[in-house]
Each structure stands twice: as C-alpha cells, then as structure tokens.
C-alpha cells in the first residue's frame, strides 16, 4: 500500500502544471480547470434557465379575466339598451382594479435596453453580441441577457434574472447566490450596481420609491372597491367622490415614483455601449388609469349637481323599466263585474305611478 501511494505521488509531481491544450499564459489552477472543462468552471451548475413569467402577475390577470368572463355570461339576461351600459361600466371598473393590482408585480416601471458586444464569463476572453436590459419594478429588478443570435459559444444565451427588495427579501443574499451560480458578467455587473453596498445608491433610492408607490396604490385599490359599492346605492355622489379619491391616490403613487427616480443613474457601461433608462409601460398605463378615474369621478359628481335625474337614470339597473314606470302611461283600474250586474257605466279610475 505504501509503495503504491509513493508511486501515485511521484506521478502527480511529474505531471506538468498545465496540459498541452492550455494556452501558454496558463499558470493558475482556475485557468487550467477552465480548459479541461471546455472553458467553464466545473463547480458551477450548468443547467441554467431563464426566469419565467411572474406568477403573481399571471394570477391577478386570470382572476380579473374570470370575473369579466362571468359577467359576459350573464350579459344576455339584461334587457334593452341598459345591456351595453352595464357592459361598459363593468369592464371599465374591472380594468381599473386589475391595473392597480397588476402593476405591483410588473417590472416595467423603469426600463433600459442596449445592444452591445461584451464579455460573457469570468476567467474567459470570449465576447458575445447580446441585448442587455434592466427592468426596475416596485418590488425589485429583472436583468435580461439575450444573445443576437441566441446560440453562441455552443450555448443558448437567454437569461432573465430577478432580484427583489421586498420587506422579507435579502437583495444582497440574492446577489451572493448569483455569484455562486456563475451568472454571466453583464447580469452580475448590473446587479452589483443595485446592491445596498454599491456607491451608486440605487438600492435605497428605488427601494423607497417602490415602497411608497406600492402603499399608495393599495390605498387606491381600497377606494376603488368602495366606489363600486357606493355607485350601486341611491347616493351615487359618494361613489363619484370615492372614484375621485382613487384617481388621486394613483397619481400620488406616480408622482412619488417619479420624484424619487429622477436622480440620474450611475454610468452603466456594457462593453463599448452605455445603457440608458426611461419610464416603462407600467408607469404610463398607471398614469392613464389615474386620469381615467379622475375623469369618471368628475363626470359623476358634475352630473349629480347639474342633471341629477339623468345620473339616477344612467346608474339604474333597469333604466327602461324605470322610465316606463315614471314617464307615464296611466294604469287603468276597472270593475269587470260591473257589466255583468247591468250597472250603469261609471268613470274608470285612473292613476299615474
């Protein structure tokens, strides 16, 4: 046994530091291991997959679509022209509620994308052509890396990595896990800019912006629920005021996000290109929703003071029936036994309901 161990030790000592396949500059263990493992460090997992669609966002969309589909099923049971009024009213209300909830889970509040030629992995001089993007949301950021073409260096380059800063999440811990996974250099570079210890200060700025905007949007959602209840009561004025308050809180969320995020970003350079950012789809859709709430709430309040009868007719569940009952064909009450008894004709009693 001892003789065999000595032979093995002597064979290891006689082995060259680098194999012939290594480049001449290879003098360290990581570089040799990279060459032995086809340019990839062996202790990094290789089955990487891009992050999928946001599950909470998908759930919110499916719930509100189910509510809309349920209403469309009962829509044929509504008679007359009020059917189309109810269609517009319910779908508009569902859109406002779905948008207020869904934007919490969207990463399209602040976006930036750039096509660049950049390095791909650590300890490697290989470069790739890719489209790099950073998407900032209320609860974190998504960093995307898509090769152009997707297949380069015998790999499929398609990444969508998420880093969150919710109350119970550890952004620095997620960044450390990304380092252990060996994610590509562009992803790690952008994620490092948003860590709490980065001198850029992006983490504290966007964390506070997302926190306050999210809180204001949840308040707006509560007032949206209240407005739906009040608009179905005999006092629609309070429903209009609740809708106005909904729009006000939505716009406050927009202003809080915009005021905190107007500070310029640190220079983000990826290869030979610089990444620039701008407001995304979620920001503009939320702004449009706030303006829509103000418009609808203002219309209800204005009609209440200018033309209250029209507002009550508009918000009534069966406007045609009400107009028939109020407007007036008279209801004729007669005595059918009068003719049978041969009594003289008496004037019919009429009454207007």
C-alpha positions in Angstrom: 0.0 0.0 0.0 2.7 2.4 0.9 4.6 1.6 -2.3 1.5 2.3 -4.4 1.0 5.6 -2.7 4.6 6.7 -3.3 4.2 5.8 -7.0 1.0 7.9 -7.3 2.6 10.8 -5.5 5.6 10.7 -7.8 3.4 10.6 -10.9 1.5 13.6 -9.7 4.7 15.5 -9.1 6.0 14.6 -12.5 2.8 15.8 -14.2 3.1 19.2 -15.9 1.2 22.2 -14.3 -0.9 22.7 -17.5 -1.9 20.3 -20.1 -0.8 20.9 -23.7 -4.3 22.2 -24.5 -3.8 25.1 -22.2 -2.6 28.4 -23.6 1.0 29.4 -22.9 -0.1 32.0 -20.4 -1.9 29.5 -18.3 -0.2 29.4 -14.9 -3.0 29.2 -12.4 -5.4 26.4 -11.4 -8.7 28.1 -12.4 -7.4 28.7 -16.0 -6.3 25.0 -16.3 -9.6 23.8 -15.0 -11.4 26.0 -17.4 -9.6 24.4 -20.3 -10.1 21.0 -19.0 -13.9 21.6 -18.7 -14.3 23.4 -22.1 -14.0 26.9 -20.7 -16.5 26.5 -17.8 -15.6 26.2 -14.1 -16.6 22.7 -13.0 -18.2 23.7 -9.7 -20.7 26.0 -11.3 -24.1 24.4 -12.2 -24.6 24.4 -15.9 -28.4 23.8 -16.2 -29.4 27.5 -16.2 -32.8 28.5 -17.3 -34.3 32.0 -17.8 -36.7 33.2 -15.2 -40.3 32.6 -16.2 -43.4 34.8 -16.3 -44.3 36.5 -13.0 -46.6 34.1 -11.2 -48.4 36.7 -9.1 -49.0 38.8 -12.1 -50.4 35.9 -14.0 -52.8 35.1 -11.1 -54.1 38.6 -11.0 -54.7 38.6 -14.7 -56.5 35.3 -14.6 -58.7 36.3 -11.6 -59.9 39.5 -13.3 -60.4 37.7 -16.6 -62.6 35.2 -14.8 -64.7 38.0 -13.4 -65.1 39.5 -16.8 -66.0 36.2 -18.4 -68.6 35.6 -15.7 -70.2 38.9 -16.4 -70.3 38.3 -20.1 -72.1 35.0 -19.4 -75.0 36.8 -17.7 -75.0 39.8 -20.0 -77.7 38.3 -22.4 -80.1 38.3 -19.4 -80.0 42.1 -19.2 -82.8 43.6 -21.4 -82.8 46.6 -23.6 -80.2 49.3 -24.1 -79.1 49.1 -20.5 -77.2 45.9 -21.5 -74.5 48.0 -23.3 -74.3 50.5 -20.5 -73.6 47.7 -18.0 -71.0 46.2 -20.3 -69.0 49.4 -20.5 -69.4 50.1 -16.8 -68.3 46.7 -15.5 -65.5 46.3 -18.0 -64.1 49.7 -17.2 -64.3 49.0 -13.5 -62.6 45.7 -13.8 -59.8 47.2 -15.9 -59.1 49.9 -13.3 -59.0 47.3 -10.5 -56.9 44.9 -12.4 -54.4 47.6 -13.4 -54.0 48.9 -9.9 -53.2 45.4 -8.6 -51.2 44.1 -11.5 -48.6 46.9 -11.7 -47.4 45.8 -8.2 -45.9 42.7 -9.8 -44.7 44.3 -13.1 -41.1 45.2 -13.7 -41.9 47.7 -16.4 -41.8 50.9 -14.3 -38.3 51.9 -15.3 -36.6 50.2 -18.3 -33.3 50.3 -20.2 -32.0 48.2 -23.0 -28.9 48.2 -25.2 -27.3 46.1 -27.9 -23.6 45.6 -27.2 -20.5 43.4 -27.6 -19.5 42.3 -24.1 -17.7 39.7 -22.2 -19.7 36.6 -21.2 -18.0 34.7 -18.4 -15.4 35.2 -15.8 -11.9 34.0 -16.5 -12.6 34.0 -20.2 -11.7 36.4 -23.0 -14.7 35.3 -25.1 -17.1 38.0 -26.1 -20.7 37.9 -27.4 -23.2 40.1 -29.2 -26.2 40.5 -27.0 -29.1 42.6 -26.0 -28.9 43.6 -22.3 -31.8 45.1 -20.4 -32.6 46.2 -16.9 -36.3 46.4 -15.8 -37.0 48.2 -12.5 -40.3 47.5 -10.7 -41.9 48.3 -7.3 -40.5 45.1 -5.8 -37.2 44.5 -7.5 -35.4 44.4 -10.8 -35.2 42.0 -13.7 -32.0 41.8 -15.7 -32.2 40.2 -19.2 -29.5 39.0 -21.4 -30.4 37.7 -24.9 -27.8 36.8 -27.4 -28.0 38.0 -31.0 -28.2 35.3 -32.2 -29.3 33.3 -29.2 -27.0 30.4 -29.9 -23.3 31.5 -29.4 -20.2 29.7 -28.0 -22.2 26.5 -28.2 -24.7 27.8 -25.6 -28.2 29.2 -25.5 -27.8 32.8 -24.2 -31.2 33.7 -22.8 -31.4 35.0 -19.2 -34.0 36.8 -17.2 -32.8 37.0 -13.6 -34.9 38.6 -10.8 -33.6 40.3 -7.7 -36.2 41.5 -5.2 -36.1 44.0 -2.4 -39.4 43.3 -0.7 -39.6 43.6 3.1 -38.6 40.0 3.8 -36.2 39.6 0.9 -32.4 39.9 1.1 -31.2 41.6 -2.1 -27.5 41.2 -1.1 -28.1 37.5 -0.4 -29.7 37.0 -3.8 -26.7 38.7 -5.4 -24.3 36.4 -3.5 -26.3 33.4 -4.8 -25.9 34.8 -8.3 -22.2 34.9 -7.8 -22.2 31.3 -6.7 -24.2 30.3 -9.7 -21.7 31.9 -12.0 -24.2 34.0 -14.0 -22.8 35.9 -17.0 -20.8 39.1 -16.4 -23.4 41.6 -17.7 -26.0 40.2 -15.3 -23.6 40.4 -12.3 -22.4 43.8 -13.3 -25.9 45.4 -13.4 -27.0 43.5 -10.2 -23.9 44.8 -8.3 -24.9 48.4 -9.2 -28.2 47.9 -7.3 -26.8 46.2 -4.1 -27.1 48.1 -0.8 -23.3 48.4 -0.5 -22.9 49.9 -4.0 -21.6 53.6 -4.0 -24.3 54.4 -6.7 -27.0 54.3 -4.0 -29.6 52.9 -6.5 -30.9 50.3 -4.0 -32.0 52.8 -1.4 -33.5 55.2 -4.0 -35.6 52.6 -5.9 -36.4 50.7 -2.7 -38.0 53.7 -1.2 -39.7 54.7 -4.4 -41.3 51.3 -4.8 -42.3 51.1 -1.1 -44.2 54.4 -1.1 -45.8 53.9 -4.6 -47.0 50.4 -3.6 -48.5 51.7 -0.4 -50.4 54.5 -2.2 -51.7 52.0 -4.9 -53.1 49.7 -2.3 -55.0 52.6 -0.7 -56.3 53.5 -4.2 -57.4 49.9 -4.6 -59.5 50.1 -1.4 -61.2 53.3 -2.6 -61.9 51.6 -5.9 -63.7 48.8 -4.0 -65.6 51.4 -2.1 -66.6 53.3 -5.2 -68.1 50.2 -6.7 -70.3 49.7 -3.7 -71.4 53.4 -3.4 -72.2 53.7 -7.1 -74.8 51.0 -6.6 -76.6 52.9 -3.9 -79.2 55.6 -4.1 -76.5 58.2 -3.3 -74.1 58.0 -6.4 -72.4 61.2 -5.4 -70.3 59.4 -2.8 -69.4 56.8 -5.3 -68.1 59.6 -7.6 -66.1 61.1 -4.7 -64.6 57.7 -3.9 -63.6 57.3 -7.6 -62.0 60.8 -7.5 -60.1 59.7 -4.4 -59.0 56.6 -6.2 -57.5 58.6 -9.1 -55.9 61.0 -6.6 -54.0 58.2 -4.8 -53.0 56.6 -8.2 -51.5 59.9 -9.3 -49.8 60.3 -5.9 -48.1 56.9 -6.5 -47.0 58.1 -9.9 -45.6 61.3 -8.5 -43.8 59.6 -5.6 -42.1 57.2 -8.0 -41.2 59.9 -10.5 -39.8 62.3 -7.9 -37.5 59.7 -6.3 -36.4 58.2 -9.5 -35.5 61.4 -11.3 -31.9 61.3 -9.8 -29.6 60.2 -12.6 -28.3 56.7 -12.7 -24.7 55.8 -12.4 -23.0 55.3 -15.7 -23.8 51.8 -16.8 -21.3 50.7 -19.5 -21.5 47.3 -21.0 -18.6 46.7 -23.4 -18.5 49.6 -25.8 -22.1 50.8 -25.2 -23.8 52.7 -22.4 -27.2 51.6 -21.1 -29.8 54.4 -20.8 -33.1 54.1 -19.0 -36.6 55.6 -19.4 -40.1 55.2 -17.9 -41.7 51.9 -18.9 -45.2 50.6 -19.8 -46.4 50.1 -16.3 -45.7 53.7 -15.4 -47.6 55.1 -18.4 -50.6 52.7 -18.0 -50.9 53.6 -14.3 -50.8 57.3 -15.2 -53.6 56.8 -17.7 -55.6 54.9 -15.2 -55.3 57.7 -12.6 -56.5 60.2 -15.2 -59.4 57.9 -16.2 -60.5 57.6 -12.6 -60.5 61.4 -12.2 -62.5 61.8 -15.4 -65.1 59.3 -14.4 -65.4 60.5 -10.9 -65.6 64.1 -12.0 -68.4 63.2 -14.5 -70.4 61.5 -11.8 -70.1 64.5 -9.4 -70.9 67.0 -12.1 -74.0 65.1 -13.2 -75.2 65.0 -9.6 -75.2 68.8 -9.4 -76.1 69.7 -13.0 -78.6 66.9 -14.0 -79.3 64.5 -11.1 -82.3 62.8 -12.8 -80.1 61.8 -15.7 -77.5 60.4 -13.4 -80.0 58.3 -11.5 -81.4 57.0 -14.7 -77.9 56.3 -16.0 -76.9 54.3 -12.9 -80.2 52.5 -12.5 -80.1 48.8 -13.1 -83.1 48.8 -15.4 -83.3 52.2 -16.9 -86.0 51.3 -19.4 -88.4 49.9 -16.8 -87.9 53.0 -14.6 -88.6 55.3 -17.5 -91.8 53.4 -18.3 -93.0 53.5 -14.7 -92.2 57.2 -14.2 -93.0 58.5 -17.6 -96.2 57.6 -17.6 -98.8 55.6 -19.3 -101.7 55.5 -16.9 -102.7 52.4 -15.1 -106.5 51.8 -15.7 -108.4 50.1 -12.9 -111.9 48.9 -13.8 -114.5 46.6 -12.3 -115.2 43.6 -14.5 -118.4 42.7 -12.6 -119.9 46.0 -13.5 -121.2 44.8 -16.9 -122.4 41.5 -15.6 -124.6 43.2 -13.0 -126.1 45.6 -15.6 -125.0 48.6 -13.6 -124.6 51.9 -15.4 -121.2 52.7 -16.6 -119.1 54.6 -14.2 -115.9 56.6 -15.0 -112.9 54.4 -14.8 -110.5 55.3 -12.0 -107.1 56.1 -13.4 -103.9 56.7 -11.6 -100.4 57.6 -12.6 -97.5 55.7 -11.0 
